Amino acid sequence: MKVSINKNLKLILIVALIILICVSSFFIFKEAKSNKTKEEKITLYTYNSGAAFNYKVHLKPNMLFKENVLDEGQIYISEFVKHIESIFTFQFNGENEADIKGDYEIKAVLEGYTGEGESLKNIWKKEFSIIDRKDFQAEDKDYFIEDKITIKLDKFQDFIKEVSEVAKISSSVKFAIQAQVNMEAETDNGIINKTYSPTMLIPLDGSYFEIGGNLKDEQNGVIDETKKISLPVNRNRIIILSIVAGICLLALIYVLFFTIPVVIDEHEKELKKIFKNHGDRLVALNEEGLSYYGECIKVKSIDDLVRISDEVGKPIMYKYSSDYSEISKFYVISEKELYLFKSDIEIDNMGIENKENQEVKNQTIEIIDVIE
């Protein structure tokens, strides 16, 4: 059974469904043929490395401390300190074997300065070598260096006093133990170049001090490379688009072959126009009275009949029927004549239906030709 549908609505549905099918098909083809890629970093080699100072403070015999050695992170009374024992370490741990080489040195640096913060200015500087430059080399994935150093504060304090006496200046002094390690590790995946600079700061001005500075310089990292990776076809998207295209195709077939345009009855259309424009002039009769008059004059249009009605001062009459198809004659009766207007539009719903269907089909073909 075919469903009646407005002609214009049917055309709109056909156009919309064809466009949706074309768009869905285009995106299905585009997705299937797409060659999408993304950049991804791939780790080739990982490593952990670092240089550090650890220390212990050795004390002179005194009245306050039973122990002879104090651990890190405490406050130390300058007068009780005998020396500082520091252990310098460097380690490299790689994922695979590497050709490791480099050098390192440790030095003590005294700096006399004045001012603070941004206004700080150095007055003098003196460096003392604690460990001269040493080279190292190994072929391994793990490498470790350890050196023990002893820092006697009296030696450096005496130097500060000597500078003050000879130069006749009094300044604040910074004291630092600095290490510098230069390392190169050659791997199958690339070369690693690193510099490590741990520092131990020891205040010498006050009666007590706390050791600070950047005691550990850890540098971990990776060797990686960026590769372009092809992305797989988005199957879910293709499936969804295919479903949409399939539904639209079925809907298009249904609209084309299982719907008919609403029949526009020209006779009914004309009657509605007559009643709308001239309803106040019309008189409905239960019986038709044409047989009572011998002379009948036919007029061409309802407008002509209206003019005659105005001229003779008579109403326009018609035989009433609940079936609009039986109302086809309108007439005006004067004293001697009967003026008749008869609608010549034939009622042929099937013909109208076929005509409307043919028009829709022709317009559909034109739309498809334009899209192609």
Stockholm file with secondary structure:
# STOCKHOLM 1.0

chainA/1-372         MKVSINKNLKLILIVALIILICVSSFFIFKEAKSNKTKEEKITLYTYNSGAAFNYKVHLKPNMLFKENVLDEGQIYISEFVKHIESIFTFQFNGENEADIKGDYEIKAVLEGYTGEGESLKNIWKKEFSIIDRKDFQAEDKDYFIEDKITIKLDKFQDFIKEVSEVAKISSSVKFAIQAQVNMEAETDNGIINKTYSPTMLIPLDGSYFEIGGNLKDEQNGVIDETKKISLPVNRNRIIILSIVAGICLLALIYVLFFTIPVVIDEHEKELKKIFKNHGDRLVALNEEGLSYYGECIKVKSIDDLVRISDEVGKPIMYKYSSDYSEISKFYVISEKELYLFKSDIEIDNMGIENKENQEVKNQTIEIIDVIE
#=GR chainA/1-372 SS CCEEECHHHHHHHHHHHHHHHHHHHHHHHHHHHCCCEEEEEEEEEEEEEEEEEEEEEEECSCSSCSSSEECTTCEEEGGGEEEEEEEEEEEEEEEEEEEEEEEEEEEEEEEEEESCGGGCEEEEEEEEEEEEEEEEEEEEEEEEEEEEEEECHHHHHHHHHHHHHHHTCCCEEEEEEEEEEEEEEEETTEEEEEEECCEEECCCSSSEEECBSCCEEECCEEEEEEEEEECCCCHHHHHHHHHHHHHHHHHHHHHHHSEEECCCCHHHHHHHHHHHHHGGGEEEESSCCGGGCSCEEECSSHHHHHHHHHHHTCCEEEECCSSGGGCCEEEEECSSCEEEEECCCCCCHHHHHHHHHHHHHHHHHHHHHHHC
#=GC SS_cons         CCEEECHHHHHHHHHHHHHHHHHHHHHHHHHHHCCCEEEEEEEEEEEEEEEEEEEEEEECSCSSCSSSEECTTCEEEGGGEEEEEEEEEEEEEEEEEEEEEEEEEEEEEEEEEESCGGGCEEEEEEEEEEEEEEEEEEEEEEEEEEEEEEECHHHHHHHHHHHHHHHTCCCEEEEEEEEEEEEEEEETTEEEEEEECCEEECCCSSSEEECBSCCEEECCEEEEEEEEEECCCCHHHHHHHHHHHHHHHHHHHHHHHSEEECCCCHHHHHHHHHHHHHGGGEEEESSCCGGGCSCEEECSSHHHHHHHHHHHTCCEEEECCSSGGGCCEEEEECSSCEEEEECCCCCCHHHHHHHHHHHHHHHHHHHHHHHC
//
